[in-house]
Amino acid sequence: MPALYPYLVALLWPYLACGPHGETARRIWPTSDPRVARAMSEARLASARRFMIQLQHLRFEDVEALDPDVLVTDYSWDGSSGRELTFEDVARLRNRPGRPPRVVLAYMSVGEAEAYRFYWKDVSRRMGLVVNENPKWRGNFRIRYWDPAWQRVLIGGRDSYLWRIQAAGFDGVFLDTIDTAEVMADLGVQDAPLKMAELLGAIAKASRSVDPGFLLVGQNPFVILSLPSVMESLSGISCEAHLFRGEQMVPEARPIISALRLAKAAGLRVFVIEYPRSKKARQRLDAFCAEEGFLCFAGERSLSKARP
């Protein structure tokens, strides 16, 4: 019977999750079995049909109007510790009365430090921890992500990034800047992809020791996807700005599409984020995602506006 849990949960999820106040599955069907808890959470991703990511200027009204099944946002209204979302805020974002609750994931950068975060003062003082600034994103600094000091920032107890996210009641994390491993490998760091894979494993272990159903979605994890335990750590993967140029799919995207298909076959939910500039480009993206069974979002590159 235990081997059938994931399939039964996926089948029954829309009925189990549809409480009068949009309660999460963990409240409706309490369980001490980590396998069941994870299967229940991942069934929510499997059943999702609409995806929205907005990291700035989020409004409850926009979320309610667009009504995504999966929402990715920052854990703070403006990125600062002074305006972190409360448990009540996240509950409101999740709530859909009479319907399955929305999956709400918190953005979390793991390969870069951000100068506006609660940790920056301490991180910037540590000699050698910060490597260089990302030339494409001002205020974002590539970091030695394998350093214990950085890992304490991410997962080291009650003042960590992860603890703040879990205390607010998010369903999981959307892990960005995994591809910093590629940059570090180019800089000559030995085993840079393996070090990133180990960090993801540590995040998975720490988060699921608190909530066995906690979801991890990895953004652009292609350099580490084939390494041992990476797919086991993740519940989904996201591909951002890798597939289309203008209205056409880029030829070099073929290996990435193959990786996305393999991840989907392994049971991971696949998300695609692109920034089409024309109606035709949007139509091609939608057609591609429908054919592949991927969950797609077309938006502004700043991820600061709600867009249908």
Buried (B, 14 or more C-beta within 10 A) or exposed (E): EEEEBBEBBBEEBEEBBBBEEBBBBBEEBEBEEEEBBBBBBBBBBBBBEBBBBBBEEBEEEBBEEBEBBBBBBBBBBEBEEEEBBEEEBBBBBBBBEEBBBBBBBBBBBBBBBBBEBBBBEEBEEBEEBBBEBBEEEEBBBBBBBBBEBBBBBBBBEEEBBBBBBBBBBBBBBBBBBBBBBBBBBEEEBEEBBBBBBBBBBBBBEBBBEEBBBBBBBBBBBBBBBEBEEBBEBBBBBBBBEBBBEEBEBEEEBEEBBEBBBBBBEEEBBBBBBBBBEEEEBBEBBEEBBEEBEBBBBBBEEEBEEBEE
